[in-house]
Amino acid sequence: MIWRMTLERQIALIIGRETGLQDVGPETRLDWQQARDVNDTVCIQLNLNIGTIEAMHCRTVGDYIELVRSKS
């Protein structure tokens, strides 16, 4: 049986892997560089098209998750 991972969990794992954050939650801060780097990976892995400028405006992981939700 294949278990589906929630969108939030997928994003948290990607962010943690890309930024080296240990415990990623909705309030975890993202600087513009992290948001840009993470966005590239998220877009490829989730087959989404989210502009770099949009991602760079996200200040927290929660902000970024909401952006991804609006595009998926």
N, C-alpha and C positions, 0 to 999 in steps of 0.2 A: 504494500500500500504506500502511496506517495502522500506525504503530509505537506500541505501548503503552508508556507510561511507568510505571516502578515506583511503588508507593505511596510509598516513601521519597523518591524524586525529586520526586514531586508535592508532598509535604508540604514538602520542603526549598525548593522554588521558591516556594511560598506563604509560608512563613516569611520567606524572604529578601526577598520583595516587601513583606510587611507590616511587617517590623521594620527593613529596611534593612541587614541583615547581608549581607556579601559572600560569605563562605565558610561555608555552613551544614553542620554535620556532627552526628553523634549526640551529641557531647559539648558542643555549643554550648548555653550557658546560656539559659534563658528565665525572665524574671521573671513574676509573676502577671499583670501587665497585658498583656505580650506573649502569654502563653498564652491569655488571654481573647480578645484581639483576633484572633489567628491561628485560634482554634477556630471563631469565627463564619464566617470565610472557608472553612476546611477543610470544615466541615459543609455549607455551601451547595454548594461545588464537587464534593464527593464524595458528596453526598446521604446524610449520616450524621446521627445524633442523639446528640451527645456533650454531656453537661451541662457548663456553665461551671465549676462547682465541681470536677468531675473534671479538666478541663483545667488549672485553676489549680494543681492539686497536682503537675503535671509540672514538674520542675526543669531538664530538658534536652530537646533535640530528640528524643533517643533515647527518653526516657520518653514523650514525646507520641506518637511513632510506635508504640510498643507499645500505648498506649491506643487509637489509631485502629485498629490491627490487631485488637484484641480486640472492637471494635465493628463491623468490616466483614465 
